[in-house]
């Protein structure tokens, strides 16, 4: 029953993608990207101009350090998002001479029935992009394209910095709620922390004086927690797949697992340790996305 439901749901989604491809591209993509940009900008404004001034001196070194962190997160979040969107990872981007397999690799290529052409291993067709993607992972609405061989580095960088930024925001929000504005979230659904020095009368006066503040602050804290858990789970999934040489499109396939560091080098490039600093750092990938030797083959060797 469950399998039948899954098959029916998948068929429905594929039909929608086929008949409404342009509507999804022109409506869902800009809306998704705009929502992320708005949320990131709002959180930075909220933390820098509302939370941190209550916790530290705005002229002090701690506040300036957090200003630097805010600039770093904004640069990496928006930079990785733009680079991910701007980087085309389709099969048609490779040089013309590499769009046909050489004799020793011909048995690894397969026919794409949608494009009606031979494509290299790990290249799969995307119904929204309407072309085959090199080492296709999944289609991302926020970056408005597919995540694959050429831009997975930027997608992981986007998730990494979103996770770190959410962790920092949640940390300061917790401190603000529990220390500065009494130990409560905004409603009794979570819990009311009681400790020595807690004055119920003072708390009631605070609620009467700032009811809107408690609701807004509590809602932002909860949304921050939910956002952090969601983004961190996506980052964890990417780390797991890259570490074993697989991708979301073919999750269980570990045929291309050449070891932890080699797998990460295939995604982040030759300067993989520097890519965490900025998406603008050039880090050439070891191959063009068409050459994928299977690790368990007797003739296979590690990529150079």
N, C-alpha and C positions, 0 to 999 in steps of 0.2 A: 504494500500500500504506500509506504513511504517512498520507495523507489519510483513508483508510478507518478506520485505527486511531484517528485523532483523532475522527472522527465517532462511532464506537462508544463511545469513552471519554466523550465529551460527552453522548451519550444516556444512558449508565449513570449519570453524575453527576446529570443532570436527573431521572431516575427516582427516585434516592435522595432528592433534595431534595423531590420531590413526595410520596413515601410516608413520609418520616421527617423532615418539616419541624419538628415540635414537639420531637422527640428532639434534633435538631441545636441548636435554640434553647436548650433547657433543660439540655443537657449540654455541648456543645462551647463555647458562648459563655462560661459561667462558668469552665470549665476554662482556656480560652485567656487570659481576663483575669487569673485567679489566678496563672497561670504567669508572665505579664509582671510583675505586681506583686511576686511573690516574687523574681524575678531582679533587678529594680531595687533592691529593699530589700536583698538579699544583697550586691550589688555595692557599694552605698553603705556598708554595714557593713564589708565586707572592706577597702575602700580607706581608710575613715576610722579604723578601729580596729586595723588590722593592717599595711597598707602604709605609709601616711603617717607614723605614729609611728616607723618605721624610717628614714625619709628626712629628717625635719625635727623641730624642737622643737615639741611640742604646745602650748607656751605662746607660740610665736612668731607673727609676723604672717602668714607663709606658710601655716601650718596653719589660722589663722582665715580667711584668704582662701578656702581650699579648703572650709571649713565653709560659707561663704557660697555658693560654687558648688554644693555639694551641696544646700543648701536651694533654690536657684534651679532646679536640674534637677528635683528632686522636685516642686516647685510646678508647673512647666510640664509635666512628663511626666504626673503624676497629674491635674492640672487640665485639660489638653487631652484626656486620655482620658475623664474624666467629662463634660466639655462635649460631646465628640463623641458619647458615648452618650446624653446627655440631649437633644440637639438633633435634632428630628424633621425630616427633609428630604423627607417624602412630599408628594405632590401635594395630598392632602386637608387639609394645614395652611394652604394659601393661602385668603384670604377667599372666601366663596361667590360673590361677583360676579366673581371672577377664575377660577372653575372652568369658565367657558364662554368660548370665544374671541369677541373682537369681530370685526366684519365684515372689517376689514383684516388680521387675523391668522388667519382661519379656514383658509386654504389651508396654513398652516404646521403645524397641529395634526394628530394622527393618532389612530386608534382603537386602544385597548388591548383585545385580544380576551379577556384574563383579567379585567380590571375592567369590561369592557363600557361604556366611557365614553371620550370624547375627552380626550386629554391634550396638553399643550404640547410643542413641540420639545425634544429632549434629555431628555425624561422617559421612562423605561423601567421595565418591570415587574420586580420582584425576587420570585423564587419563595419565598425564605425569609421575607422581610417580608410577602409576599402583598399588595403594593400597588405603585403606581407611584411612583418616586422622581424628584424634580426634578434634572436634569443628573446622572443616576446615574453614578458612577465604578465602584464595585465594592462587594460586601458584605464587611464586615470582621468576623471572628469575635471579635477582641479588644475592639472597641468595641460589639459585639453589635447592630450595625445597618448600614445602607448609608451609604456615603460619597457625598455629593452636594453640591448647591448650597449648602445651609445650614451644613454642618459640615465641608466640605473644609478650611477654614482650620484647624480644630482638629486634623485628621488630619495635615496638613503640619507643624504646630507640634509634634505628638507625635513624628513621625519626625525632625524637625530636632534636638530636644533629646535624643532617644535616640542620635542619631549623635554629637553633641557630647560627651555623657556617656561614650559608649563610647570615643571618641578620648582623652579625658582619662584614663580608667581604663587603657586600653592603654599610654599613655605612662608612667604611674607603675609599671605592672606590669613593663614593659621595664626601667626604671631599677632596680627592686628586684631583678629576676632577674640582670641583668648586672653590677650594681655591688655591691649589698649581699650577695647570696647566690651569688656566683660565676657566671661566664658560661655558663649552661646552661639549657635549657628544662625538662628532666626526663627526657629519653630521647635516645638517639643518632639518632633518626629525623630530626631537623631538622639540627643541626650542633653541634659543640662549639667555641666560639670560643677560640682560643689567642692570647695576647698576652704581652708582657713582664711578668713578675711572676706568671704563672699557675703554681701549684704542683699537679701531679697528685696528690701524696700528700695534700695538704690537701683537695683535692676529694674523694678517696676517703673520707677521714675524715668529711667533711661528709655524704656520701651514707649512710655507715654510721650516723651519729648522727641524721640526719633523713630517712629514706627516705620517710616519709609526706608530709612537708612538700614535698619535691621533686615528688612525684606530684600533690598537690593544687594547688600553685602553678602548675605547668606546665599542668595541665588547665584551670585558670581563665584563664590567659593565652591559651590556644588558643581557648577558648570566647569570650573577649572579642574576639579578632581575627575569628572567624567572625561573631559578632553584629554587630560594627561594619561589616563588608563587606556583610552582608545588609541591614541597616537603611539604610546609605548608598546601596545600589543602589535600594531602594524610594523613598528621598528623591529621588535623581537622576531616577527615572522620573516622579515627581510634578512636579518642577521642569520637566522637558522638556515634559510634557503641558500644564501650565498656561501655559508660555511661548508655546506655539503654539495655545492656545485649544481643545485637545482634551481627551479624558478616556479612561480605560482601557476603558470599555464600547465606545467608538467611537474606537479609537486612531488610525487613519489620517485621521480627519475633521478638517480644519483650516478648515472653512467659517466658523467663528466666531472666527477670529484677527483681532483688531482692533489688534494691536501689543503689544509686551512689557508695558509698564506698564499699559495698559488691561486686558489679560488678568489680570494679577495683582490689579488693583483689583477685578475682578469676583469674585475668590475671597477676598481678604483684607479687602475693605471699604474704606471711606473713610479709615480711620486705619491703613492697612496697615503703615506703618513702626513703629507702636507695638504691633502685635499680637504681635511677637516677644518683647516683655517679659513679657507675661502673658496667659493665656487669658481673664482676667476683664475685660480692656479691651474696652469696647463699640466695635464697628466695623461700622456699618450697611452692608449690601450695596447696590449701585446699583439692583438690581431684585428682584422677588419670586420669580424663577426661572421665570416663565412667558413672559417676553418675550425672545426670542432672535432678533434679526435676523441674517441671513446676511451676512457681511462682503463677499462678492463680488457681492451683488445691487446693481444700479444704484440701487435706491431705498433701500438700507440706509444708515444713518448711524451714527456712533459713539455708544455709550451715553453719556448725560450723566454 
